[in-house]
Amino acid sequence: MRDDTQEVARAYGALVTPHAYLFDAQRRLLFQGRVDDHHEDPSRVRHPYLRQAIESALDHRPIEPKTTSVLGCSIKWRS
């Protein structure tokens, strides 16, 4: 999503970009964290965290992990 005002990023405590969030139809937070474990080289991804969370949610299975550390460029907050 595009967040020009940074209101959503502040509300959810985003730290870096990208910082993935997955919500269900009732807008409950299901997952937050990294998209995967190797953003520089897709061929080296071992843990596609966001994809696995989406698949688990769609299959009505528990999401593990629910949170991962994030890695990326820090958000430049507006005054």
N, C-alpha and C positions, 0 to 999 in steps of 0.2 A: 504494500500500500504506500501511497505517497502521503507524507506527513509534514507539509510545509510549515505548519505552526509549531511543530514538535510537541504538541499536547499529548498525543498518544504515546510517543516515546517516553516522555516524562511520567505519564500515568502508570506505565508498566515497568518502569525502571530499566529501560534499554541502556546498555553500556557501550556497545560498539555496533558497527554495521558490517556484516549482517548479524542480526540478533533475531532468531526465528521464534515465532509464537504460533501455537496451534490451539484453536478453540473449537468447541463442539457447537451444535446448533443452538444450544441455550447460552452460548457465549461464556462457557466455563473454560478456563485455561487448562489445557491437557498437557502441553509440553512447552518448554522454552529452552533455548540454548543454541548450539551450533547446528548448521545444516548437515555437516559431515565432519570427518576427522582429517581431511586433507584437501583444503580449498585450493591449493596451488596446482595439484595434479589429480584430476578425476580418476585416472587409471589406478591410483594408489589408495583410493577410498576403501577402508575396511568397515567403517561404521557410518552408514548413511542415516544418522540419527533422525532427521526430520522425516525422511521417507518411511522409516520403520515406525515412527509414531503415527503417521497418517494411515499406514496399512493396519496397524493395531487398532486404531480408532474405528476404521471402517469395518473391521472384523469383530468388533466388540470385545477385544482382548485388552488386558492391562497394558499400559504404556510404561516401558522401562528402557532407559531411564526417563524420568519425567523432567529432569533438568540436567543440563550439561554446562560446563564452563564455556565461555564464549571467547572467540578470537577474531580480531578484525581491527579496523580503523576506529579510533575513538570518535564518538559523536562530538561535533563542534556545536556546543550549545549557544543559542542566541541569547542575548541579554534581555 
